[in-house]
Amino acid sequence: MSIVLVGGMDRLADKYQLEAKRCGMDLRIFSQAEQKMSASIRGADAVVIFTNKVSHHARNEAKAAAKKHGVPVFMHHACGVCTLRECLNCLHIMNNTGGN
């Protein structure tokens, strides 16, 4: 499963990656808006946005790209590793149950 994370703390990037790997997921992190973000979202299974550590521009761009490509978006205010873990576990459960 491929997940795009928008926002978060740069100093936690390695821990975010480690948590995603532990859950068997591929994680692509964008701490700010970048040109290649839209292309990464197109191929993703889900987008997670940490709203307290991202610009409005990056958040809006990620949401627009996800909507355009039919990718589900999950927004969380907190940006810790535990928040990511909970979100990844939820995505794993949703994926295994067919989204029900």
N, C-alpha and C positions, 0 to 999 in steps of 0.2 A: 504494500500500500504506500502510495506517495503522498506526502503531506507538505504543504507550503506554510511556513510560519512567517507572519509579518509582524514586526515589532519585537519586543523583548529587550533584554539587556545583552549587549555585546559580550560582556565578561562571562555570561552564562552559555554562550553559544556551544562550547564543547560539551557542557552538561546536557543541553537540549539534544544534541546529536547522540550522545551516549544513551539517553533515555529512549529516544526513538529507535535506536539500534536494538536496545533491550526488548522493545515491543515488536521487533521485526518490521519496522517501518523505515522508509526512506524519507529524510527530512531535509528540506531546502529552506534556508533562513534568509530573510530580507529584513534588516533592521531599519531600512529606509527605502523609499521608492527608487527603483532602478529600471532601466529600459527592458532588461530581460525578465522582469518579474511577471509580466503578462504572459509571456511564452511559457514560463514555468507553471503558472496557474492553469493554463490550458491543459497540460498533461497531468494535473494533480487529481487525486481522489477527494481531497478536502483542503480547505484553507482555514487556518487558525490565526486570528488576529488578536494580539495583546494590546488592548486599546489604551492602556495607561502609559505605554512606552513606544508610541508611534505617532507620526504626524498625521494630521487630518488628510493631507494630500495622499500619503501612502495608503492610509486606510480606505479612502474613497477609490483610489485606483485599483486596489486589490479587490474591493467589493464589486466594482464595475466589471473587471476582467472575469471574476468568478461567475457573475450573473450571465455575462455574455457566453460563457462556455458551459454553463449548467453545473458548476462545481459548488457543492455546499460550503457555507461559511459559518464558522463558529467563532464568536467574539467573547473574549474574557477580559475583565478589567485587570486582574492580577497577572503577573508575568513570571512567576517562579517555576522551578522545575516540577514541583508538585502539581501545579495547575496544568502544565503540559502533560504530565503523567495521567492525570484524571481525564483530560481531553482525549489522549491517545487510547486509553482504555475504553472510553465511550465509543470512539470510532471503531475500535476493534470489535466491540460487541455489536454495534450497528451493522458492520460489514458481515459478521458471521450469522446474523439473524435476518439479513436481507433488508435492513432498514426499518424493521417493524419494532 
